[in-house]
Amino acid sequence: MGTKTISLADDAYERLKAEKREGESFSDVVRRLTDGVTLEEYYGALSDETADELEEIITDRRAERTKDRRARVERIADAFE
């Protein structure tokens, strides 16, 4: 069995570490937490109304982030002029 090195943000590492049981490796934790889990299992878990609301919120937040990124790029570009 091979191994892979992955990078985790500090908060993600702490969350994974908090899930670790005595005697478990991090590989064991990942296997236990992801065993048999697929997105298809959650299909239909939300009402259509709730799903539509979430989609709208996500779309709005993505647009805000795009706007913020563009503003930062413009500020940086202005600083170099």
Secondary structure, DSSP 8 states (H G I E B T S, - for coil): ---------HHHHHHHHHH--TT--HHHHHHHHHTT--GGGGTT-S-HHHHHHHHHHHHHHHHHHHHHHHHHHHHHHHHT-
